[in-house]
Amino acid sequence: MLHHQQYTPPPVRSLVSHLDAALAACDALLTAQGTAADAHDLLRLELTAIAHVLQAREDMKDLRHVD
């Protein structure tokens, strides 16, 4: 995460947070696919990554309107 969060606007922090969470979900998905993971767990990780990417896209739209 950013070192100087107090100087970073909240929409940017939200965007970074969602992208970080999406990346973490994708990493967990890759790890889980290498093992004999339950299909429900894989689906949950996929949906988590998708949800964070969609929220990051909304954050980018909000940033566009702020400028």
CHARMM-style PDB file with segment names, atoms N, HN, CA, C and O in Angstrom:
ATOM      1  N   MET     1       0.837  -1.174   0.000  1.00  0.00      PROA
ATOM      2  CA  MET     1       0.000   0.000   0.000  1.00  0.00      PROA
ATOM      3  C   MET     1       0.882   1.237   0.000  1.00  0.00      PROA
ATOM      4  O   MET     1       2.092   1.135   0.202  1.00  0.00      PROA
ATOM      5  N   LEU     2       0.303   2.378  -0.219  1.00  0.00      PROA
ATOM      6  HN  LEU     2      -0.680   2.461  -0.383  1.00  0.00      PROA
ATOM      7  CA  LEU     2       1.063   3.613  -0.286  1.00  0.00      PROA
ATOM      8  C   LEU     2       1.606   4.004   1.084  1.00  0.00      PROA
ATOM      9  O   LEU     2       0.954   3.775   2.103  1.00  0.00      PROA
ATOM     10  N   HSD     3       2.795   4.592   1.108  1.00  0.00      PROA
ATOM     11  HN  HSD     3       3.325   4.778   0.281  1.00  0.00      PROA
ATOM     12  CA  HSD     3       3.422   4.973   2.358  1.00  0.00      PROA
ATOM     13  C   HSD     3       2.814   6.242   2.942  1.00  0.00      PROA
ATOM     14  O   HSD     3       2.714   6.373   4.162  1.00  0.00      PROA
ATOM     15  N   HSD     4       2.413   7.167   2.098  1.00  0.00      PROA
ATOM     16  HN  HSD     4       2.494   7.060   1.107  1.00  0.00      PROA
ATOM     17  CA  HSD     4       1.887   8.449   2.553  1.00  0.00      PROA
ATOM     18  C   HSD     4       0.404   8.538   2.243  1.00  0.00      PROA
ATOM     19  O   HSD     4      -0.023   9.367   1.439  1.00  0.00      PROA
ATOM     20  N   GLN     5      -0.370   7.689   2.879  1.00  0.00      PROA
ATOM     21  HN  GLN     5      -0.023   7.015   3.532  1.00  0.00      PROA
ATOM     22  CA  GLN     5      -1.795   7.635   2.597  1.00  0.00      PROA
ATOM     23  C   GLN     5      -2.507   8.926   2.974  1.00  0.00      PROA
ATOM     24  O   GLN     5      -3.505   9.271   2.342  1.00  0.00      PROA
ATOM     25  N   GLN     6      -2.035   9.643   3.971  1.00  0.00      PROA
ATOM     26  HN  GLN     6      -1.225   9.362   4.485  1.00  0.00      PROA
ATOM     27  CA  GLN     6      -2.721  10.851   4.382  1.00  0.00      PROA
ATOM     28  C   GLN     6      -2.665  11.920   3.290  1.00  0.00      PROA
ATOM     29  O   GLN     6      -3.483  12.840   3.301  1.00  0.00      PROA
ATOM     30  N   TYR     7      -1.732  11.824   2.355  1.00  0.00      PROA
ATOM     31  HN  TYR     7      -1.067  11.077   2.346  1.00  0.00      PROA
ATOM     32  CA  TYR     7      -1.614  12.788   1.275  1.00  0.00      PROA
ATOM     33  C   TYR     7      -2.270  12.303  -0.018  1.00  0.00      PROA
ATOM     34  O   TYR     7      -2.302  13.030  -1.010  1.00  0.00      PROA
ATOM     35  N   THR     8      -2.783  11.098  -0.006  1.00  0.00      PROA
ATOM     36  HN  THR     8      -2.757  10.507   0.801  1.00  0.00      PROA
ATOM     37  CA  THR     8      -3.401  10.508  -1.182  1.00  0.00      PROA
ATOM     38  C   THR     8      -4.910  10.684  -1.085  1.00  0.00      PROA
ATOM     39  O   THR     8      -5.503  10.369  -0.053  1.00  0.00      PROA
ATOM     40  N   PRO     9      -5.543  11.186  -2.153  1.00  0.00      PROA
ATOM     41  CA  PRO     9      -6.994  11.363  -2.122  1.00  0.00      PROA
ATOM     42  C   PRO     9      -7.717  10.028  -1.906  1.00  0.00      PROA
ATOM     43  O   PRO     9      -7.257   8.993  -2.390  1.00  0.00      PROA
ATOM     44  N   PRO    10      -8.831  10.042  -1.192  1.00  0.00      PROA
ATOM     45  CA  PRO    10      -9.566   8.805  -0.906  1.00  0.00      PROA
ATOM     46  C   PRO    10      -9.932   7.977  -2.139  1.00  0.00      PROA
ATOM     47  O   PRO    10      -9.831   6.752  -2.077  1.00  0.00      PROA
ATOM     48  N   PRO    11     -10.356   8.585  -3.265  1.00  0.00      PROA
ATOM     49  CA  PRO    11     -10.670   7.736  -4.425  1.00  0.00      PROA
ATOM     50  C   PRO    11      -9.452   6.964  -4.949  1.00  0.00      PROA
ATOM     51  O   PRO    11      -9.588   5.842  -5.438  1.00  0.00      PROA
ATOM     52  N   VAL    12      -8.287   7.556  -4.848  1.00  0.00      PROA
ATOM     53  HN  VAL    12      -8.176   8.467  -4.451  1.00  0.00      PROA
ATOM     54  CA  VAL    12      -7.067   6.882  -5.301  1.00  0.00      PROA
ATOM     55  C   VAL    12      -6.733   5.743  -4.350  1.00  0.00      PROA
ATOM     56  O   VAL    12      -6.341   4.661  -4.787  1.00  0.00      PROA
ATOM     57  N   ARG    13      -6.886   5.983  -3.046  1.00  0.00      PROA
ATOM     58  HN  ARG    13      -7.204   6.862  -2.691  1.00  0.00      PROA
ATOM     59  CA  ARG    13      -6.636   4.921  -2.074  1.00  0.00      PROA
ATOM     60  C   ARG    13      -7.585   3.749  -2.297  1.00  0.00      PROA
ATOM     61  O   ARG    13      -7.182   2.590  -2.208  1.00  0.00      PROA
ATOM     62  N   SER    14      -8.842   4.057  -2.585  1.00  0.00      PROA
ATOM     63  HN  SER    14      -9.169   4.999  -2.657  1.00  0.00      PROA
ATOM     64  CA  SER    14      -9.823   2.998  -2.839  1.00  0.00      PROA
ATOM     65  C   SER    14      -9.448   2.207  -4.085  1.00  0.00      PROA
ATOM     66  O   SER    14      -9.530   0.979  -4.092  1.00  0.00      PROA
ATOM     67  N   LEU    15      -9.040   2.902  -5.130  1.00  0.00      PROA
ATOM     68  HN  LEU    15      -8.974   3.899  -5.125  1.00  0.00      PROA
ATOM     69  CA  LEU    15      -8.630   2.239  -6.372  1.00  0.00      PROA
ATOM     70  C   LEU    15      -7.455   1.304  -6.119  1.00  0.00      PROA
ATOM     71  O   LEU    15      -7.471   0.152  -6.552  1.00  0.00      PROA
ATOM     72  N   VAL    16      -6.448   1.790  -5.428  1.00  0.00      PROA
ATOM     73  HN  VAL    16      -6.435   2.726  -5.077  1.00  0.00      PROA
ATOM     74  CA  VAL    16      -5.258   0.979  -5.134  1.00  0.00      PROA
ATOM     75  C   VAL    16      -5.638  -0.223  -4.268  1.00  0.00      PROA
ATOM     76  O   VAL    16      -5.141  -1.330  -4.478  1.00  0.00      PROA
ATOM     77  N   SER    17      -6.507   0.000  -3.310  1.00  0.00      PROA
ATOM     78  HN  SER    17      -6.911   0.899  -3.139  1.00  0.00      PROA
ATOM     79  CA  SER    17      -6.930  -1.081  -2.423  1.00  0.00      PROA
ATOM     80  C   SER    17      -7.654  -2.180  -3.192  1.00  0.00      PROA
ATOM     81  O   SER    17      -7.404  -3.364  -2.968  1.00  0.00      PROA
ATOM     82  N   HSD    18      -8.549  -1.794  -4.095  1.00  0.00      PROA
ATOM     83  HN  HSD    18      -8.753  -0.831  -4.277  1.00  0.00      PROA
ATOM     84  CA  HSD    18      -9.280  -2.791  -4.869  1.00  0.00      PROA
ATOM     85  C   HSD    18      -8.366  -3.536  -5.851  1.00  0.00      PROA
ATOM     86  O   HSD    18      -8.522  -4.741  -6.048  1.00  0.00      PROA
ATOM     87  N   LEU    19      -7.430  -2.833  -6.458  1.00  0.00      PROA
ATOM     88  HN  LEU    19      -7.303  -1.854  -6.299  1.00  0.00      PROA
ATOM     89  CA  LEU    19      -6.501  -3.507  -7.367  1.00  0.00      PROA
ATOM     90  C   LEU    19      -5.598  -4.468  -6.598  1.00  0.00      PROA
ATOM     91  O   LEU    19      -5.287  -5.554  -7.086  1.00  0.00      PROA
ATOM     92  N   ASP    20      -5.180  -4.073  -5.406  1.00  0.00      PROA
ATOM     93  HN  ASP    20      -5.432  -3.191  -5.010  1.00  0.00      PROA
ATOM     94  CA  ASP    20      -4.362  -4.944  -4.570  1.00  0.00      PROA
ATOM     95  C   ASP    20      -5.146  -6.193  -4.165  1.00  0.00      PROA
ATOM     96  O   ASP    20      -4.608  -7.300  -4.182  1.00  0.00      PROA
ATOM     97  N   ALA    21      -6.407  -6.013  -3.803  1.00  0.00      PROA
ATOM     98  HN  ALA    21      -6.844  -5.114  -3.789  1.00  0.00      PROA
ATOM     99  CA  ALA    21      -7.241  -7.158  -3.408  1.00  0.00      PROA
ATOM    100  C   ALA    21      -7.502  -8.084  -4.599  1.00  0.00      PROA
ATOM    101  O   ALA    21      -7.528  -9.304  -4.441  1.00  0.00      PROA
ATOM    102  N   ALA    22      -7.695  -7.506  -5.791  1.00  0.00      PROA
ATOM    103  HN  ALA    22      -7.673  -6.514  -5.919  1.00  0.00      PROA
ATOM    104  CA  ALA    22      -7.897  -8.328  -6.981  1.00  0.00      PROA
ATOM    105  C   ALA    22      -6.649  -9.151  -7.283  1.00  0.00      PROA
ATOM    106  O   ALA    22      -6.745 -10.329  -7.627  1.00  0.00      PROA
ATOM    107  N   LEU    23      -5.495  -8.535  -7.155  1.00  0.00      PROA
ATOM    108  HN  LEU    23      -5.417  -7.578  -6.876  1.00  0.00      PROA
ATOM    109  CA  LEU    23      -4.239  -9.252  -7.383  1.00  0.00      PROA
ATOM    110  C   LEU    23      -4.059 -10.373  -6.365  1.00  0.00      PROA
ATOM    111  O   LEU    23      -3.618 -11.467  -6.720  1.00  0.00      PROA
ATOM    112  N   ALA    24      -4.393 -10.112  -5.115  1.00  0.00      PROA
ATOM    113  HN  ALA    24      -4.751  -9.224  -4.827  1.00  0.00      PROA
ATOM    114  CA  ALA    24      -4.280 -11.140  -4.078  1.00  0.00      PROA
ATOM    115  C   ALA    24      -5.221 -12.305  -4.359  1.00  0.00      PROA
ATOM    116  O   ALA    24      -4.854 -13.464  -4.164  1.00  0.00      PROA
ATOM    117  N   ALA    25      -6.437 -12.002  -4.819  1.00  0.00      PROA
ATOM    118  HN  ALA    25      -6.735 -11.061  -4.978  1.00  0.00      PROA
ATOM    119  CA  ALA    25      -7.392 -13.065  -5.145  1.00  0.00      PROA
ATOM    120  C   ALA    25      -6.900 -13.890  -6.339  1.00  0.00      PROA
ATOM    121  O   ALA    25      -7.076 -15.108  -6.365  1.00  0.00      PROA
ATOM    122  N   CYS    26      -6.291 -13.236  -7.315  1.00  0.00      PROA
ATOM    123  HN  CYS    26      -6.148 -12.247  -7.293  1.00  0.00      PROA
ATOM    124  CA  CYS    26      -5.756 -13.961  -8.471  1.00  0.00      PROA
ATOM    125  C   CYS    26      -4.580 -14.851  -8.064  1.00  0.00      PROA
ATOM    126  O   CYS    26      -4.458 -15.979  -8.541  1.00  0.00      PROA
ATOM    127  N   ASP    27      -3.723 -14.345  -7.191  1.00  0.00      PROA
ATOM    128  HN  ASP    27      -3.822 -13.428  -6.804  1.00  0.00      PROA
ATOM    129  CA  ASP    27      -2.615 -15.165  -6.681  1.00  0.00      PROA
ATOM    130  C   ASP    27      -3.135 -16.375  -5.925  1.00  0.00      PROA
ATOM    131  O   ASP    27      -2.638 -17.488  -6.098  1.00  0.00      PROA
ATOM    132  N   ALA    28      -4.144 -16.150  -5.080  1.00  0.00      PROA
ATOM    133  HN  ALA    28      -4.548 -15.246  -4.939  1.00  0.00      PROA
ATOM    134  CA  ALA    28      -4.731 -17.261  -4.330  1.00  0.00      PROA
ATOM    135  C   ALA    28      -5.390 -18.266  -5.272  1.00  0.00      PROA
ATOM    136  O   ALA    28      -5.349 -19.472  -5.031  1.00  0.00      PROA
ATOM    137  N   LEU    29      -5.988 -17.770  -6.330  1.00  0.00      PROA
ATOM    138  HN  LEU    29      -6.022 -16.790  -6.527  1.00  0.00      PROA
ATOM    139  CA  LEU    29      -6.623 -18.651  -7.321  1.00  0.00      PROA
ATOM    140  C   LEU    29      -5.581 -19.510  -8.020  1.00  0.00      PROA
ATOM    141  O   LEU    29      -5.794 -20.707  -8.212  1.00  0.00      PROA
ATOM    142  N   LEU    30      -4.463 -18.917  -8.402  1.00  0.00      PROA
ATOM    143  HN  LEU    30      -4.290 -17.944  -8.246  1.00  0.00      PROA
ATOM    144  CA  LEU    30      -3.395 -19.690  -9.040  1.00  0.00      PROA
ATOM    145  C   LEU    30      -2.845 -20.757  -8.102  1.00  0.00      PROA
ATOM    146  O   LEU    30      -2.572 -21.882  -8.522  1.00  0.00      PROA
ATOM    147  N   THR    31      -2.688 -20.405  -6.849  1.00  0.00      PROA
ATOM    148  HN  THR    31      -2.909 -19.492  -6.508  1.00  0.00      PROA
ATOM    149  CA  THR    31      -2.197 -21.366  -5.863  1.00  0.00      PROA
ATOM    150  C   THR    31      -3.204 -22.491  -5.667  1.00  0.00      PROA
ATOM    151  O   THR    31      -2.831 -23.662  -5.605  1.00  0.00      PROA
ATOM    152  N   ALA    32      -4.478 -22.134  -5.570  1.00  0.00      PROA
ATOM    153  HN  ALA    32      -4.781 -21.182  -5.620  1.00  0.00      PROA
ATOM    154  CA  ALA    32      -5.524 -23.137  -5.338  1.00  0.00      PROA
ATOM    155  C   ALA    32      -5.684 -24.068  -6.538  1.00  0.00      PROA
ATOM    156  O   ALA    32      -6.009 -25.244  -6.370  1.00  0.00      PROA
ATOM    157  N   GLN    33      -5.462 -23.556  -7.738  1.00  0.00      PROA
ATOM    158  HN  GLN    33      -5.198 -22.601  -7.875  1.00  0.00      PROA
ATOM    159  CA  GLN    33      -5.593 -24.403  -8.929  1.00  0.00      PROA
ATOM    160  C   GLN    33      -4.489 -25.448  -8.989  1.00  0.00      PROA
ATOM    161  O   GLN    33      -4.664 -26.503  -9.599  1.00  0.00      PROA
ATOM    162  N   GLY    34      -3.369 -25.165  -8.367  1.00  0.00      PROA
ATOM    163  HN  GLY    34      -3.228 -24.308  -7.871  1.00  0.00      PROA
ATOM    164  CA  GLY    34      -2.264 -26.116  -8.351  1.00  0.00      PROA
ATOM    165  C   GLY    34      -2.501 -27.280  -7.400  1.00  0.00      PROA
ATOM    166  O   GLY    34      -1.824 -28.304  -7.487  1.00  0.00      PROA
ATOM    167  N   THR    35      -3.445 -27.129  -6.506  1.00  0.00      PROA
ATOM    168  HN  THR    35      -3.996 -26.297  -6.435  1.00  0.00      PROA
ATOM    169  CA  THR    35      -3.773 -28.187  -5.555  1.00  0.00      PROA
ATOM    170  C   THR    35      -5.146 -28.755  -5.914  1.00  0.00      PROA
ATOM    171  O   THR    35      -5.793 -28.295  -6.855  1.00  0.00      PROA
ATOM    172  N   ALA    36      -5.567 -29.728  -5.174  1.00  0.00      PROA
ATOM    173  HN  ALA    36      -5.042 -30.101  -4.409  1.00  0.00      PROA
ATOM    174  CA  ALA    36      -6.886 -30.316  -5.405  1.00  0.00      PROA
ATOM    175  C   ALA    36      -7.925 -29.503  -4.642  1.00  0.00      PROA
ATOM    176  O   ALA    36      -8.518 -29.993  -3.681  1.00  0.00      PROA
ATOM    177  N   ALA    37      -8.144 -28.272  -5.066  1.00  0.00      PROA
ATOM    178  HN  ALA    37      -7.662 -27.874  -5.847  1.00  0.00      PROA
ATOM    179  CA  ALA    37      -9.055 -27.363  -4.366  1.00  0.00      PROA
ATOM    180  C   ALA    37     -10.505 -27.670  -4.725  1.00  0.00      PROA
ATOM    181  O   ALA    37     -10.809 -28.198  -5.795  1.00  0.00      PROA
ATOM    182  N   ASP    38     -11.369 -27.325  -3.809  1.00  0.00      PROA
ATOM    183  HN  ASP    38     -11.122 -26.896  -2.941  1.00  0.00      PROA
ATOM    184  CA  ASP    38     -12.798 -27.487  -4.002  1.00  0.00      PROA
ATOM    185  C   ASP    38     -13.275 -26.496  -5.066  1.00  0.00      PROA
ATOM    186  O   ASP    38     -12.806 -25.359  -5.115  1.00  0.00      PROA
ATOM    187  N   ALA    39     -14.199 -26.926  -5.908  1.00  0.00      PROA
ATOM    188  HN  ALA    39     -14.580 -27.850  -5.869  1.00  0.00      PROA
ATOM    189  CA  ALA    39     -14.719 -26.069  -6.974  1.00  0.00      PROA
ATOM    190  C   ALA    39     -15.385 -24.818  -6.409  1.00  0.00      PROA
ATOM    191  O   ALA    39     -15.339 -23.760  -7.036  1.00  0.00      PROA
ATOM    192  N   HSD    40     -16.000 -24.924  -5.239  1.00  0.00      PROA
ATOM    193  HN  HSD    40     -16.037 -25.783  -4.729  1.00  0.00      PROA
ATOM    194  CA  HSD    40     -16.640 -23.769  -4.615  1.00  0.00      PROA
ATOM    195  C   HSD    40     -15.609 -22.721  -4.202  1.00  0.00      PROA
ATOM    196  O   HSD    40     -15.852 -21.520  -4.324  1.00  0.00      PROA
ATOM    197  N   ASP    41     -14.465 -23.182  -3.715  1.00  0.00      PROA
ATOM    198  HN  ASP    41     -14.268 -24.157  -3.616  1.00  0.00      PROA
ATOM    199  CA  ASP    41     -13.400 -22.255  -3.335  1.00  0.00      PROA
ATOM    200  C   ASP    41     -12.843 -21.533  -4.559  1.00  0.00      PROA
ATOM    201  O   ASP    41     -12.574 -20.333  -4.510  1.00  0.00      PROA
ATOM    202  N   LEU    42     -12.672 -22.266  -5.649  1.00  0.00      PROA
ATOM    203  HN  LEU    42     -12.890 -23.241  -5.689  1.00  0.00      PROA
ATOM    204  CA  LEU    42     -12.183 -21.641  -6.877  1.00  0.00      PROA
ATOM    205  C   LEU    42     -13.169 -20.596  -7.383  1.00  0.00      PROA
ATOM    206  O   LEU    42     -12.769 -19.507  -7.795  1.00  0.00      PROA
ATOM    207  N   LEU    43     -14.448 -20.924  -7.353  1.00  0.00      PROA
ATOM    208  HN  LEU    43     -14.773 -21.809  -7.018  1.00  0.00      PROA
ATOM    209  CA  LEU    43     -15.473 -19.983  -7.799  1.00  0.00      PROA
ATOM    210  C   LEU    43     -15.497 -18.748  -6.911  1.00  0.00      PROA
ATOM    211  O   LEU    43     -15.635 -17.628  -7.404  1.00  0.00      PROA
ATOM    212  N   ARG    44     -15.362 -18.946  -5.605  1.00  0.00      PROA
ATOM    213  HN  ARG    44     -15.250 -19.856  -5.204  1.00  0.00      PROA
ATOM    214  CA  ARG    44     -15.346 -17.820  -4.674  1.00  0.00      PROA
ATOM    215  C   ARG    44     -14.171 -16.889  -4.962  1.00  0.00      PROA
ATOM    216  O   ARG    44     -14.324 -15.668  -4.942  1.00  0.00      PROA
ATOM    217  N   LEU    45     -13.012 -17.458  -5.228  1.00  0.00      PROA
ATOM    218  HN  LEU    45     -12.888 -18.450  -5.244  1.00  0.00      PROA
ATOM    219  CA  LEU    45     -11.838 -16.636  -5.536  1.00  0.00      PROA
ATOM    220  C   LEU    45     -12.004 -15.902  -6.866  1.00  0.00      PROA
ATOM    221  O   LEU    45     -11.624 -14.738  -6.987  1.00  0.00      PROA
ATOM    222  N   GLU    46     -12.569 -16.581  -7.856  1.00  0.00      PROA
ATOM    223  HN  GLU    46     -12.878 -17.527  -7.757  1.00  0.00      PROA
ATOM    224  CA  GLU    46     -12.821 -15.930  -9.140  1.00  0.00      PROA
ATOM    225  C   GLU    46     -13.782 -14.758  -8.990  1.00  0.00      PROA
ATOM    226  O   GLU    46     -13.546 -13.681  -9.537  1.00  0.00      PROA
ATOM    227  N   LEU    47     -14.862 -14.971  -8.251  1.00  0.00      PROA
ATOM    228  HN  LEU    47     -15.053 -15.846  -7.807  1.00  0.00      PROA
ATOM    229  CA  LEU    47     -15.847 -13.914  -8.051  1.00  0.00      PROA
ATOM    230  C   LEU    47     -15.286 -12.765  -7.227  1.00  0.00      PROA
ATOM    231  O   LEU    47     -15.632 -11.606  -7.455  1.00  0.00      PROA
ATOM    232  N   THR    48     -14.433 -13.080  -6.282  1.00  0.00      PROA
ATOM    233  HN  THR    48     -14.152 -14.022  -6.097  1.00  0.00      PROA
ATOM    234  CA  THR    48     -13.797 -12.030  -5.490  1.00  0.00      PROA
ATOM    235  C   THR    48     -12.922 -11.154  -6.379  1.00  0.00      PROA
ATOM    236  O   THR    48     -12.978  -9.927  -6.298  1.00  0.00      PROA
ATOM    237  N   ALA    49     -12.119 -11.782  -7.223  1.00  0.00      PROA
ATOM    238  HN  ALA    49     -12.073 -12.779  -7.289  1.00  0.00      PROA
ATOM    239  CA  ALA    49     -11.257 -11.020  -8.134  1.00  0.00      PROA
ATOM    240  C   ALA    49     -12.090 -10.163  -9.081  1.00  0.00      PROA
ATOM    241  O   ALA    49     -11.770  -8.996  -9.310  1.00  0.00      PROA
ATOM    242  N   ILE    50     -13.147 -10.733  -9.624  1.00  0.00      PROA
ATOM    243  HN  ILE    50     -13.407 -11.681  -9.438  1.00  0.00      PROA
ATOM    244  CA  ILE    50     -14.012  -9.992 -10.551  1.00  0.00      PROA
ATOM    245  C   ILE    50     -14.656  -8.801  -9.850  1.00  0.00      PROA
ATOM    246  O   ILE    50     -14.703  -7.702 -10.402  1.00  0.00      PROA
ATOM    247  N   ALA    51     -15.148  -9.020  -8.643  1.00  0.00      PROA
ATOM    248  HN  ALA    51     -15.110  -9.913  -8.195  1.00  0.00      PROA
ATOM    249  CA  ALA    51     -15.807  -7.939  -7.904  1.00  0.00      PROA
ATOM    250  C   ALA    51     -14.844  -6.780  -7.642  1.00  0.00      PROA
ATOM    251  O   ALA    51     -15.224  -5.616  -7.767  1.00  0.00      PROA
ATOM    252  N   HSD    52     -13.602  -7.097  -7.280  1.00  0.00      PROA
ATOM    253  HN  HSD    52     -13.293  -8.043  -7.179  1.00  0.00      PROA
ATOM    254  CA  HSD    52     -12.631  -6.035  -7.013  1.00  0.00      PROA
ATOM    255  C   HSD    52     -12.232  -5.300  -8.293  1.00  0.00      PROA
ATOM    256  O   HSD    52     -12.023  -4.087  -8.267  1.00  0.00      PROA
ATOM    257  N   VAL    53     -12.128  -6.005  -9.389  1.00  0.00      PROA
ATOM    258  HN  VAL    53     -12.297  -6.990  -9.411  1.00  0.00      PROA
ATOM    259  CA  VAL    53     -11.799  -5.353 -10.656  1.00  0.00      PROA
ATOM    260  C   VAL    53     -12.940  -4.425 -11.079  1.00  0.00      PROA
ATOM    261  O   VAL    53     -12.694  -3.310 -11.538  1.00  0.00      PROA
ATOM    262  N   LEU    54     -14.164  -4.874 -10.929  1.00  0.00      PROA
ATOM    263  HN  LEU    54     -14.364  -5.780 -10.556  1.00  0.00      PROA
ATOM    264  CA  LEU    54     -15.314  -4.030 -11.274  1.00  0.00      PROA
ATOM    265  C   LEU    54     -15.388  -2.797 -10.380  1.00  0.00      PROA
ATOM    266  O   LEU    54     -15.712  -1.705 -10.849  1.00  0.00      PROA
ATOM    267  N   GLN    55     -15.091  -2.969  -9.103  1.00  0.00      PROA
ATOM    268  HN  GLN    55     -14.828  -3.856  -8.723  1.00  0.00      PROA
ATOM    269  CA  GLN    55     -15.109  -1.816  -8.208  1.00  0.00      PROA
ATOM    270  C   GLN    55     -13.981  -0.854  -8.552  1.00  0.00      PROA
ATOM    271  O   GLN    55     -14.160   0.362  -8.476  1.00  0.00      PROA
ATOM    272  N   ALA    56     -12.825  -1.380  -8.927  1.00  0.00      PROA
ATOM    273  HN  ALA    56     -12.679  -2.368  -8.988  1.00  0.00      PROA
ATOM    274  CA  ALA    56     -11.712  -0.524  -9.345  1.00  0.00      PROA
ATOM    275  C   ALA    56     -12.091   0.266 -10.592  1.00  0.00      PROA
ATOM    276  O   ALA    56     -11.721   1.432 -10.726  1.00  0.00      PROA
ATOM    277  N   ARG    57     -12.825  -0.362 -11.497  1.00  0.00      PROA
ATOM    278  HN  ARG    57     -13.125  -1.310 -11.388  1.00  0.00      PROA
ATOM    279  CA  ARG    57     -13.277   0.341 -12.704  1.00  0.00      PROA
ATOM    280  C   ARG    57     -14.218   1.485 -12.333  1.00  0.00      PROA
ATOM    281  O   ARG    57     -14.147   2.564 -12.922  1.00  0.00      PROA
ATOM    282  N   GLU    58     -15.091   1.254 -11.367  1.00  0.00      PROA
ATOM    283  HN  GLU    58     -15.148   0.377 -10.889  1.00  0.00      PROA
ATOM    284  CA  GLU    58     -15.988   2.317 -10.898  1.00  0.00      PROA
ATOM    285  C   GLU    58     -15.192   3.447 -10.247  1.00  0.00      PROA
ATOM    286  O   GLU    58     -15.514   4.621 -10.428  1.00  0.00      PROA
ATOM    287  N   ASP    59     -14.159   3.092  -9.493  1.00  0.00      PROA
ATOM    288  HN  ASP    59     -13.898   2.138  -9.346  1.00  0.00      PROA
ATOM    289  CA  ASP    59     -13.309   4.108  -8.875  1.00  0.00      PROA
ATOM    290  C   ASP    59     -12.621   4.956  -9.938  1.00  0.00      PROA
ATOM    291  O   ASP    59     -12.486   6.169  -9.772  1.00  0.00      PROA
ATOM    292  N   MET    60     -12.187   4.332 -11.021  1.00  0.00      PROA
ATOM    293  HN  MET    60     -12.296   3.347 -11.156  1.00  0.00      PROA
ATOM    294  CA  MET    60     -11.548   5.087 -12.102  1.00  0.00      PROA
ATOM    295  C   MET    60     -12.539   6.032 -12.762  1.00  0.00      PROA
ATOM    296  O   MET    60     -12.176   7.150 -13.129  1.00  0.00      PROA
ATOM    297  N   LYS    61     -13.789   5.600 -12.919  1.00  0.00      PROA
ATOM    298  HN  LYS    61     -14.084   4.693 -12.620  1.00  0.00      PROA
ATOM    299  CA  LYS    61     -14.817   6.481 -13.471  1.00  0.00      PROA
ATOM    300  C   LYS    61     -15.038   7.683 -12.550  1.00  0.00      PROA
ATOM    301  O   LYS    61     -15.179   8.815 -13.012  1.00  0.00      PROA
ATOM    302  N   ASP    62     -15.067   7.420 -11.246  1.00  0.00      PROA
ATOM    303  HN  ASP    62     -14.952   6.501 -10.870  1.00  0.00      PROA
ATOM    304  CA  ASP    62     -15.241   8.507 -10.286  1.00  0.00      PROA
ATOM    305  C   ASP    62     -14.078   9.493 -10.354  1.00  0.00      PROA
ATOM    306  O   ASP    62     -14.282  10.704 -10.258  1.00  0.00      PROA
ATOM    307  N   LEU    63     -12.873   8.982 -10.519  1.00  0.00      PROA
ATOM    308  HN  LEU    63     -12.708   7.999 -10.598  1.00  0.00      PROA
ATOM    309  CA  LEU    63     -11.703   9.856 -10.633  1.00  0.00      PROA
ATOM    310  C   LEU    63     -11.774  10.704 -11.889  1.00  0.00      PROA
ATOM    311  O   LEU    63     -11.351  11.860 -11.874  1.00  0.00      PROA
ATOM    312  N   ARG    64     -12.290  10.165 -12.954  1.00  0.00      PROA
ATOM    313  HN  ARG    64     -12.633   9.226 -12.966  1.00  0.00      PROA
ATOM    314  CA  ARG    64     -12.421  10.906 -14.199  1.00  0.00      PROA
ATOM    315  C   ARG    64     -13.362  12.096 -14.015  1.00  0.00      PROA
ATOM    316  O   ARG    64     -13.122  13.170 -14.565  1.00  0.00      PROA
ATOM    317  N   HSD    65     -14.428  11.906 -13.246  1.00  0.00      PROA
ATOM    318  HN  HSD    65     -14.623  11.033 -12.799  1.00  0.00      PROA
ATOM    319  CA  HSD    65     -15.403  12.975 -13.016  1.00  0.00      PROA
ATOM    320  C   HSD    65     -14.861  14.038 -12.064  1.00  0.00      PROA
ATOM    321  O   HSD    65     -15.261  15.199 -12.145  1.00  0.00      PROA
ATOM    322  N   VAL    66     -13.956  13.654 -11.164  1.00  0.00      PROA
ATOM    323  HN  VAL    66     -13.631  12.710 -11.099  1.00  0.00      PROA
ATOM    324  CA  VAL    66     -13.378  14.589 -10.217  1.00  0.00      PROA
ATOM    325  C   VAL    66     -12.440  15.556 -10.925  1.00  0.00      PROA
ATOM    326  O   VAL    66     -12.396  16.740 -10.593  1.00  0.00      PROA
ATOM    327  N   ASP    67     -11.687  15.048 -11.904  1.00  0.00      PROA
ATOM    328  HN  ASP    67     -11.722  14.086 -12.173  1.00  0.00      PROA
ATOM    329  CA  ASP    67     -10.745  15.902 -12.642  1.00  0.00      PROA
ATOM    330  C   ASP    67     -11.520  16.915 -13.425  1.00  0.00      PROA
ATOM    331  OT1 ASP    67     -10.930  17.739 -14.123  1.00  0.00      PROA
TER     332      ASP     67
END
